[in-house]
């Protein structure tokens, strides 16, 4: 009995210190500069029907496909959307945010993520905190799932443009990532339930004095994968505990002179995440920022990483 109590106390203490997951240097398989992506700020990424699909936070009318051909990648329109009206939204949290919102057209949805099932595509609007369901013909409507009021009441999404940036459908549930300050994972149930989780910290994961954030989500091989851009990491997390099993550190690749964007400006961070048999893919939203290696090149970067050996 005493032994069981001691083990339980030790487990609680270790859990509070963070998950002892291995941090593994990422091995790059390939990288691609995505043709026809300049200025679009492509953000979300997902494998659907065997195709790599993406969305833009600057263009709200299309779903895009990234087509890979040997050493080249190109962005093509995959589906044109129809029927999405401006949805209901929360009131701005203060007058300054209200003024900023007025500067953008109402139809600018700011899509940040895409996921899918056998019947439809699902797009996450960061601006409106809503999920759009798009059928295979491109006709769309807004789902009733609402989470922002619950999140704000619990201390999340307190600043401008601090909202949902990652989306993944797992069975009948949606998982969503609240970006930062503080970050969180939100589980939306099929009957409207909203559960908000703080992801367990990972011992040794280095955010380099930047805010702890999250972006793209993916579901593969029974695990939820999280893209953690300020730590330059992709973590494989168990369900339902969300503890990290291991994380890949791709800092060396993103910050190389060959792949880096201009360091004097913001942007060029990992945004969308897709996982498949071929490996791990990260798309970088460069916000139309130039590359260090070629100042005339403003294309988005697609990075292809290998699974760690033995996993």
C-alpha positions in Angstrom: 0.0 0.0 0.0 2.7 2.5 1.0 4.7 1.5 -2.1 1.7 2.3 -4.3 1.2 5.7 -2.7 4.9 6.5 -3.2 4.7 5.5 -6.8 1.6 7.7 -7.3 3.2 10.7 -5.7 6.3 10.2 -7.9 4.2 10.0 -11.0 2.4 13.3 -10.2 5.7 15.1 -9.5 7.3 13.8 -12.7 4.2 14.8 -14.7 4.3 18.3 -13.4 7.9 18.7 -14.5 7.1 17.9 -18.1 7.1 14.9 -20.3 10.6 13.2 -20.6 10.3 12.9 -24.4 13.3 12.5 -26.6 14.3 15.6 -28.7 15.6 14.2 -32.0 17.4 16.2 -34.6 15.3 16.1 -37.8 16.7 14.5 -40.9 15.7 16.3 -44.1 14.6 14.2 -47.1 13.9 17.2 -49.4 12.8 20.8 -49.6 10.7 22.6 -52.3 10.1 26.2 -53.2 6.4 26.1 -54.1 5.8 27.7 -57.5 2.9 30.2 -57.8 2.7 30.6 -54.0 4.2 34.1 -53.7 1.9 36.5 -51.9 -0.7 33.9 -50.9 0.7 33.0 -47.4 -0.3 29.4 -47.7 -1.0 28.1 -44.2 -2.8 24.8 -43.5 -1.7 21.5 -44.9 -3.4 18.0 -45.1 -3.4 14.8 -47.0 -6.9 14.2 -48.5 -7.8 11.5 -51.0 -4.0 11.0 -51.5 -3.4 14.7 -52.4 -1.6 17.3 -50.4 -4.1 20.2 -49.9 -3.6 23.6 -48.5 -5.3 26.9 -47.9 -4.3 30.6 -48.0 -4.9 33.2 -45.3 -4.9 35.8 -48.0 -7.3 34.1 -50.5 -10.6 32.8 -49.3 -12.1 31.4 -52.5 -10.0 28.3 -53.1 -8.6 25.1 -51.8 -5.2 24.5 -53.2 -3.2 21.4 -54.1 0.6 21.2 -53.8 1.8 19.0 -56.7 5.2 17.4 -56.3 7.2 16.4 -59.3 10.8 15.2 -58.7 12.6 18.2 -57.3 9.8 20.7 -58.0 6.5 21.7 -56.3 3.7 23.8 -57.7 0.6 25.3 -56.2 -2.6 24.7 -58.2 -6.3 25.5 -57.6 -8.0 22.3 -56.5 -11.5 23.5 -55.6 -13.3 26.8 -55.9 -15.6 27.5 -52.9 -19.2 28.5 -53.3 -22.0 29.4 -50.8 -20.0 30.6 -47.8 -21.6 33.7 -46.5 -20.1 35.9 -43.8 -20.8 34.0 -40.5 -21.8 35.3 -37.1 -18.8 36.2 -35.0 -17.9 37.3 -31.5 -17.9 40.9 -30.6 -14.3 42.4 -30.6 -12.8 42.4 -27.1 -12.0 46.1 -27.3 -12.5 49.2 -29.5 -9.0 48.9 -31.0 -9.7 45.4 -32.2 -13.0 46.6 -33.6 -11.2 49.3 -35.7 -8.6 46.8 -37.0 -11.4 44.4 -38.0 -13.0 47.2 -40.1 -9.9 47.5 -42.3 -10.5 44.0 -43.7 -13.3 43.0 -46.1 -15.9 40.9 -44.4 -15.4 38.1 -46.9 -11.7 37.7 -45.9 -12.0 34.5 -43.9 -8.3 34.1 -42.9 -8.2 30.4 -43.4 -5.5 28.8 -41.3 -6.1 25.1 -41.5 -7.6 22.3 -43.5 -8.6 18.7 -42.6 -11.0 16.2 -44.2 -12.9 12.9 -44.0 -14.4 10.7 -46.6 -17.2 13.1 -47.4 -16.0 16.6 -47.0 -13.2 19.1 -46.4 -13.1 21.3 -43.3 -11.5 24.8 -43.2 -10.7 26.8 -40.0 -11.3 30.5 -40.2 -9.1 32.3 -37.7 -11.0 35.6 -38.2 -14.4 34.2 -37.4 -13.5 31.3 -35.1 -15.6 29.0 -37.1 -15.2 25.7 -39.1 -16.5 25.6 -42.7 -17.6 22.3 -44.2 -17.0 22.0 -47.9 -18.4 19.2 -50.0 -16.6 17.6 -52.9 -18.2 20.0 -55.4 -17.0 23.1 -53.4 -20.3 24.1 -51.8 -19.9 25.1 -48.2 -21.6 26.0 -45.0 -20.5 26.9 -41.5 -20.7 24.3 -38.7 -22.5 25.2 -35.5 -19.4 24.3 -33.4 -18.6 27.3 -31.2 -15.7 27.4 -28.8 -14.4 30.9 -28.6 -16.6 32.2 -25.8 -15.6 29.2 -23.7 -12.0 29.7 -24.5 -12.1 33.4 -23.7 -13.8 32.8 -20.4 -10.9 30.5 -19.4 -8.3 33.1 -20.3 -7.4 32.2 -23.9 -7.7 34.4 -27.0 -7.3 37.6 -25.2 -5.4 39.5 -27.9 -6.0 40.4 -31.5 -5.6 37.6 -34.0 -4.9 35.0 -31.2 -7.2 32.3 -32.2 -7.4 28.9 -33.8 -4.6 28.0 -36.3 -4.6 24.2 -36.4 -7.4 21.8 -37.2 -7.7 18.0 -37.3 -10.7 15.7 -37.5 -10.3 12.5 -35.5 -13.4 10.3 -35.8 -16.4 12.4 -34.8 -14.3 15.0 -33.0 -12.4 18.1 -34.1 -9.1 19.0 -32.5 -8.0 22.6 -32.8 -4.9 24.5 -31.7 -5.1 27.9 -30.1 -1.9 29.6 -31.1 -0.3 31.2 -28.1 -0.4 33.5 -25.0 -1.4 30.9 -23.8 -1.6 28.1 -26.2 -4.1 25.2 -25.9 -5.6 22.2 -27.6 -9.4 22.3 -28.0 -11.5 19.2 -28.5 -14.9 19.8 -30.1 -17.3 16.9 -29.7 -20.1 16.0 -32.2 -22.8 17.2 -29.8 -21.3 20.6 -29.2 -19.1 19.8 -26.2 -16.0 22.0 -25.8 -12.9 20.7 -23.8 -9.8 22.8 -23.5 -6.4 21.3 -22.6 -3.0 22.7 -21.9 -0.6 20.5 -23.7 1.8 18.8 -21.3 5.2 20.5 -21.5 8.2 18.7 -23.0 11.4 18.8 -21.0 14.2 20.1 -23.1 12.0 21.7 -25.8 13.6 25.1 -26.4 11.3 28.0 -27.4 14.4 30.3 -27.4 12.7 33.1 -25.3 9.8 33.3 -27.7 6.2 32.5 -26.8 5.2 28.9 -26.5 3.0 28.4 -29.5 1.4 25.8 -31.8 0.3 25.8 -35.4 -0.6 22.8 -37.6 -2.1 19.6 -36.4 -2.1 16.1 -37.9 -3.4 12.7 -37.0 -1.4 9.7 -38.1 -0.7 6.2 -36.8 -3.0 6.7 -33.7 -1.3 9.9 -32.5 -1.9 13.6 -32.6 1.0 15.5 -34.1 1.7 19.1 -33.2 3.7 21.7 -35.0 5.4 24.0 -32.5 7.0 26.7 -34.6 8.9 28.8 -32.0 10.6 25.6 -30.8 11.2 24.5 -34.4 9.7 21.2 -33.5 7.1 18.6 -34.5 5.9 16.5 -31.6 4.1 13.1 -31.7 1.6 13.2 -28.8 -0.4 10.3 -27.3 -4.2 10.3 -27.2 -5.9 11.0 -24.9 -3.1 12.1 -22.5 -1.5 14.5 -25.1 1.9 13.7 -23.6 4.7 13.9 -26.2 6.4 10.6 -27.1 9.2 12.4 -29.0 9.8 15.6 -30.8 11.8 16.4 -34.0 13.9 19.5 -33.9 14.3 21.1 -37.4 16.0 24.3 -36.2 19.1 23.6 -38.3 17.2 23.3 -41.5 14.9 26.3 -41.1 17.8 28.6 -40.1 20.2 27.5 -42.8 21.3 30.2 -45.3 19.8 28.1 -48.0 16.3 27.8 -46.6 16.0 30.8 -44.3 13.9 33.9 -44.9 15.1 37.4 -44.3 16.0 37.6 -40.6 15.3 41.3 -40.3 11.5 40.8 -40.6 8.9 38.6 -39.0 7.4 35.6 -40.8 8.7 32.5 -42.4 7.5 30.2 -39.7 6.2 26.7 -40.0 2.4 26.8 -40.3 0.8 23.7 -41.8 1.6 20.1 -41.0 0.8 16.9 -42.9 1.9 13.4 -42.0 1.8 10.4 -44.4 3.7 7.2 -45.2 6.3 9.3 -47.1 7.2 11.3 -43.9 6.5 14.6 -42.3 5.7 17.7 -44.4 5.8 21.3 -43.1 4.6 24.3 -45.1 6.0 27.8 -44.1 3.8 30.9 -44.2 6.4 33.4 -45.3 4.0 36.3 -45.4 5.5 37.3 -48.8 8.9 37.7 -47.2 12.0 37.2 -49.3 14.5 34.4 -48.9 18.0 35.1 -47.5 19.6 33.2 -50.3 17.6 34.9 -53.1 16.0 38.3 -52.2 13.8 38.1 -55.4 12.2 34.8 -54.3 9.1 35.1 -52.2 7.8 31.6 -52.6 6.6 29.4 -49.7 8.9 26.6 -48.4 7.7 23.0 -48.2 10.0 20.9 -46.0 10.0 17.1 -46.1 11.4 15.4 -43.0 12.0 11.7 -42.2 10.5 9.8 -39.3 13.1 9.0 -36.7 14.8 5.7 -37.0 13.1 2.9 -35.2 9.7 4.6 -35.0 
